[in-house]
Amino acid sequence: MTERASEADDSATWQRARELFGAARRITALTGAGVSTASGIPDFRGPDGVWTRNPQAARLSDIDSYLADEDVRAQAWRARAENPAWHAEPNTAHRAFVDLDASGRLGALLTQNIDELHQRAGLARDRVLELHGTMRRTVCVHCGATGAMTDALQRLAEGERDPDCRSCGGILKSATVFFGQALDADVLREARRASLDCDLFVAAGTSLTVYPAAAFAELAAKAGAKLIICNAEPTPYDEIADAVLRGPLTEVLPGLAAAPLIDSAEPLRTWGDPTTWEQM
C-alpha cells in the first residue's frame, strides 16, 4: 500500500469511527493500561512493559507466591510504595470519558486499570467497574478487612517490612486481583450486562488478550453492538471491529468524544428481549 493510499484509508477509518460515535446512544467502554501510559504509568505487557523488561516482577502479583513467601511480600510492598501511579495525573484520554458521561451516553466504563485515574478525572464511581480491583485499598486475605493503602504504606515507611492486618494479624495485600484469584462475581455480572446493553462498545488501550475482560468486546459485538478498537498494537478482535484506530489515545479519545451527534432514523442496533441476554 502506498503512503497516500494508507493516509486515505486512515482518514476513512477515522471518519467511520466518528460517525459511529456520533450515532451511538448507549456506549460501553473497556480501558486498559494504554490509557494511563501518557500519565507516566508503564503498562505490563507492552514492548517496554514492566513484565516484559523483568518477567520475575509478575511473581509479585501471583497469589500463591505472595502468600507463601515473606520475601515476595516485602518486594511487593516496596514496589507498591515506588509505583509511579501515586504521582500520576489524569490525561486527556481519561477526561474524554468524563465528557462522554456528561453527554448522557456513557452507560458504563469497564477498566482493567487499578490506578483510579478515571475517577480522579471526574468520572462518577458508579460509572466505573474495576475488573481488576484498585491499588488504593488494602484487603486482608484472612478476614477480608479493607483499608486505605496510604495507611499501610505509612507503616512501611516507619520500618515495617510486611504490614499485617490490624484486625486479625493476617496477610495484607492490595485490593487488586492477583494471578490465581477469581474476579469479583458481582463486578463481572455488571460488566456483562453493560456489554450487552449498549449500541457501541469502545475498547481503548487494551491488548484484548487478558480474559475474561477481553471477551466483553466480542460479547457486545455478537449482541449487535458496533465495535471500535483504539490500541497501538493489533488485537485478536481487530477483524470483527467496525473501526480500528492506532493513534495516541490522548488525541483519539478526545476526538471521538467531540464527534457531533448524528440524528438517525435507524438505530445502531435492534434491541432484543433483555431476558435472553444472559443466555449469550
C-alpha positions as CSV (number, residue, x, y, z in Angstrom):
1,M,0.0,0.0,0.0
2,T,1.3,3.4,-0.9
3,E,1.7,6.1,1.7
4,R,-1.1,8.2,0.1
5,A,-3.4,5.1,0.0
6,S,-2.6,4.4,3.6
7,E,-3.4,8.0,4.6
8,A,-6.7,7.8,2.7
9,D,-7.6,4.5,4.4
10,D,-6.7,6.0,7.8
11,S,-8.9,9.0,7.1
12,A,-11.8,6.9,6.0
13,T,-11.5,4.7,9.2
14,W,-11.4,7.8,11.4
15,Q,-14.5,9.3,9.7
16,R,-16.3,5.9,10.1
17,A,-15.4,5.8,13.8
18,R,-16.6,9.4,14.4
19,E,-19.9,8.6,12.6
20,L,-20.4,5.5,14.8
21,F,-19.6,7.5,17.9
22,G,-21.9,10.3,16.9
23,A,-24.8,7.9,16.1
24,A,-24.4,5.9,19.4
25,R,-26.8,6.5,22.2
26,R,-25.6,3.9,24.7
27,I,-21.9,3.4,24.9
28,T,-19.9,0.9,27.0
29,A,-16.1,1.3,27.2
30,L,-13.3,-1.0,28.2
31,T,-10.0,0.6,29.1
32,G,-6.6,-0.9,29.7
33,A,-3.1,0.2,30.6
34,G,-2.6,2.1,27.4
35,V,-5.0,4.8,28.6
36,S,-2.7,5.6,31.6
37,T,0.7,5.4,29.9
38,A,0.6,9.1,29.0
39,S,0.2,9.8,32.7
40,G,3.6,8.1,33.3
41,I,2.3,4.7,34.4
42,P,4.0,1.9,32.4
43,D,2.0,-0.9,31.1
44,F,2.8,-4.6,31.9
45,R,2.8,-6.5,28.6
46,G,3.8,-3.8,26.0
47,P,7.2,-3.7,24.3
48,D,8.6,-1.7,27.2
49,G,6.2,-3.1,29.8
50,V,7.1,-3.9,33.5
51,W,6.8,-7.6,32.9
52,T,8.5,-7.5,29.5
53,R,11.6,-5.9,31.0
54,N,11.5,-8.0,34.1
55,P,9.5,-11.2,33.8
56,Q,10.2,-12.0,37.5
57,A,8.1,-9.0,38.5
58,A,5.0,-10.9,37.7
59,R,5.7,-13.1,40.6
60,L,4.8,-10.2,43.0
61,S,1.2,-10.5,41.7
62,D,0.9,-14.3,42.0
63,I,-1.3,-15.1,44.9
64,D,0.4,-18.4,45.7
65,S,3.9,-16.9,45.7
66,Y,2.7,-13.9,47.7
67,L,1.1,-16.0,50.5
68,A,3.9,-18.5,50.7
69,D,7.0,-16.2,50.7
70,E,7.6,-13.3,53.1
71,D,10.4,-12.0,50.8
72,V,8.0,-11.8,47.9
73,R,5.6,-9.8,50.0
74,A,8.4,-7.5,51.1
75,Q,9.3,-6.9,47.5
76,A,5.7,-6.3,46.6
77,W,5.3,-3.7,49.3
78,R,8.4,-1.9,48.1
79,A,7.1,-1.9,44.5
80,R,3.8,-0.5,45.7
81,A,5.5,2.3,47.6
82,E,7.5,3.2,44.4
83,N,4.6,2.9,42.0
84,P,4.6,6.0,39.7
85,A,0.8,5.9,39.9
86,W,1.0,7.8,43.2
87,H,2.3,10.8,41.4
88,A,0.3,10.4,38.1
89,E,-2.5,12.8,37.0
90,P,-5.4,12.0,34.6
91,N,-4.7,12.8,31.0
92,T,-7.0,13.9,28.1
93,A,-7.9,10.3,27.4
94,H,-9.4,9.9,30.9
95,R,-11.1,13.3,30.6
96,A,-12.7,12.2,27.3
97,F,-14.8,9.7,29.1
98,V,-15.9,12.4,31.6
99,D,-17.1,14.5,28.7
100,L,-18.8,11.4,27.2
101,D,-20.6,10.8,30.5
102,A,-21.7,14.5,30.7
103,S,-23.4,13.9,27.3
104,G,-25.6,11.3,28.9
105,R,-24.4,8.5,26.6
106,L,-21.9,6.5,28.7
107,G,-23.6,3.5,30.2
108,A,-20.6,2.1,32.0
109,L,-16.8,2.1,31.8
110,L,-15.1,-1.2,32.4
111,T,-11.4,-0.9,33.3
112,Q,-8.5,-3.3,33.7
113,N,-6.6,-0.4,35.3
114,I,-6.1,-0.3,39.1
115,D,-5.0,3.4,39.3
116,E,-8.4,5.1,39.8
117,L,-7.4,7.8,37.3
118,H,-10.8,7.6,35.7
119,Q,-12.4,8.5,39.0
120,R,-9.8,11.2,39.7
121,A,-10.6,12.7,36.3
122,G,-14.1,13.2,37.5
123,L,-16.0,10.1,36.4
124,A,-18.6,9.1,38.9
125,R,-17.6,5.9,40.8
126,D,-20.9,4.2,39.9
127,R,-19.9,4.5,36.2
128,V,-16.7,2.6,36.7
129,L,-16.4,-1.2,37.0
130,E,-12.9,-2.0,38.2
131,L,-12.4,-5.5,36.8
132,H,-9.0,-6.0,38.4
133,G,-9.7,-4.0,41.6
134,T,-7.8,-1.0,42.9
135,M,-4.3,-0.4,44.2
136,R,-5.5,2.4,46.5
137,R,-7.1,0.0,49.0
138,T,-5.8,-3.0,51.0
139,V,-7.6,-6.2,51.9
140,C,-6.8,-8.9,54.4
141,V,-6.7,-12.4,52.8
142,H,-7.9,-13.9,56.0
143,C,-10.7,-11.8,57.5
144,G,-11.5,-9.6,54.5
145,A,-11.0,-6.3,56.3
146,T,-10.2,-3.4,54.0
147,G,-8.4,-0.2,54.5
148,A,-6.6,2.7,52.8
149,M,-3.3,1.8,51.0
150,T,-1.8,5.0,52.3
151,D,-2.1,3.8,55.9
152,A,-0.2,0.6,55.0
153,L,2.4,2.5,53.1
154,Q,2.9,4.8,56.1
155,R,3.6,1.7,58.3
156,L,6.1,0.6,55.6
157,A,7.8,4.0,55.8
158,E,8.0,3.6,59.6
159,G,10.0,0.4,59.3
160,E,7.5,-2.5,58.9
161,R,8.7,-4.9,56.2
162,D,5.4,-6.7,55.7
163,P,2.5,-4.9,57.3
164,D,-0.2,-7.2,58.6
165,C,-3.9,-6.8,59.2
166,R,-4.6,-4.7,62.2
167,S,-7.9,-6.6,62.8
168,C,-6.7,-10.2,62.8
169,G,-2.9,-10.3,62.1
170,G,-3.5,-11.8,58.7
171,I,-1.7,-11.1,55.5
172,L,-2.5,-7.8,53.8
173,K,-2.4,-7.3,50.0
174,S,-3.6,-4.6,47.6
175,A,-7.3,-4.8,46.7
176,T,-6.3,-6.0,43.3
177,V,-6.9,-9.3,41.6
178,F,-3.7,-11.4,41.6
179,F,-2.9,-14.2,39.3
180,G,-4.6,-17.3,40.7
181,Q,-7.6,-15.3,42.0
182,A,-11.0,-15.0,40.5
183,L,-12.5,-11.7,39.5
184,D,-15.4,-10.4,41.6
185,A,-18.6,-12.1,40.5
186,D,-20.8,-9.1,41.0
187,V,-18.4,-6.9,39.0
188,L,-18.3,-9.5,36.2
189,R,-22.1,-9.7,36.2
190,E,-22.5,-5.9,35.8
191,A,-19.8,-5.8,33.2
192,R,-21.5,-8.5,31.2
193,R,-24.8,-6.6,31.4
194,A,-23.2,-3.4,30.3
195,S,-21.6,-5.2,27.3
196,L,-25.0,-6.4,26.2
197,D,-26.8,-3.2,27.0
198,C,-25.1,-0.9,24.5
199,D,-25.2,0.0,20.9
200,L,-21.5,0.9,20.7
201,F,-18.6,-0.8,22.6
202,V,-15.2,1.0,22.7
203,A,-12.1,-0.9,23.7
204,A,-9.2,1.5,24.4
205,G,-5.6,0.9,25.4
206,T,-6.0,-2.8,25.9
207,S,-4.4,-5.7,24.1
208,L,-7.7,-7.7,24.5
209,T,-5.7,-10.8,25.5
210,V,-6.4,-10.9,29.2
211,Y,-9.6,-12.8,30.0
212,P,-12.4,-12.6,31.0
213,A,-12.1,-8.9,30.4
214,A,-11.1,-9.3,26.7
215,A,-14.3,-11.3,26.0
216,F,-16.6,-8.4,26.6
217,A,-15.7,-6.8,23.3
218,E,-16.8,-10.0,21.4
219,L,-19.9,-10.4,23.6
220,A,-21.0,-6.8,22.7
221,A,-20.4,-7.4,19.0
222,K,-22.2,-10.7,19.0
223,A,-25.2,-9.0,20.7
224,G,-25.3,-6.5,17.8
225,A,-23.3,-3.5,19.1
226,K,-20.8,-1.7,16.9
227,L,-17.2,-2.2,18.0
228,I,-14.4,0.4,17.9
229,I,-10.9,-0.6,19.0
230,C,-8.3,2.0,19.8
231,N,-4.9,0.5,20.6
232,A,-1.3,1.0,19.5
233,E,-0.8,-2.7,18.7
234,P,-3.0,-5.2,16.9
235,T,-5.5,-7.2,19.0
236,P,-7.2,-10.6,18.4
237,Y,-10.5,-8.8,17.8
238,D,-9.4,-6.3,15.1
239,E,-11.1,-8.4,12.4
240,I,-14.5,-8.1,13.9
241,A,-14.2,-4.4,14.7
242,D,-16.1,-1.8,12.7
243,A,-13.2,0.6,13.1
244,V,-9.6,0.2,14.4
245,L,-7.7,3.3,15.4
246,R,-3.9,3.3,16.1
247,G,-3.2,6.9,17.1
248,P,-2.3,8.3,20.5
249,L,-5.2,7.8,22.9
250,T,-4.7,11.3,24.2
251,E,-5.8,12.5,20.8
252,V,-8.0,9.7,19.6
253,L,-10.4,9.5,22.5
254,P,-11.0,13.3,22.8
255,G,-11.6,13.4,19.1
256,L,-14.2,10.7,19.3
257,A,-15.9,12.2,22.3
258,A,-16.1,15.5,20.4
259,A,-17.8,13.9,17.4
260,P,-21.1,15.7,16.6
261,L,-24.3,13.8,17.4
262,I,-26.0,12.3,14.4
263,D,-29.8,12.0,14.3
264,S,-30.5,8.8,12.5
265,A,-33.8,7.1,11.8
266,E,-32.1,3.8,12.1
267,P,-30.6,2.8,15.4
268,L,-27.1,1.3,15.5
269,R,-28.7,-2.0,16.7
270,T,-32.1,-3.5,17.1
271,W,-32.8,-4.3,20.8
272,G,-33.8,-7.8,21.5
273,D,-35.6,-9.2,24.5
274,P,-33.4,-8.4,27.6
275,T,-34.5,-11.6,29.2
276,T,-32.5,-13.5,26.6
277,W,-29.2,-11.6,27.1
278,E,-28.0,-13.8,29.9
279,Q,-28.1,-16.8,27.5
280,M,-25.5,-15.2,25.2
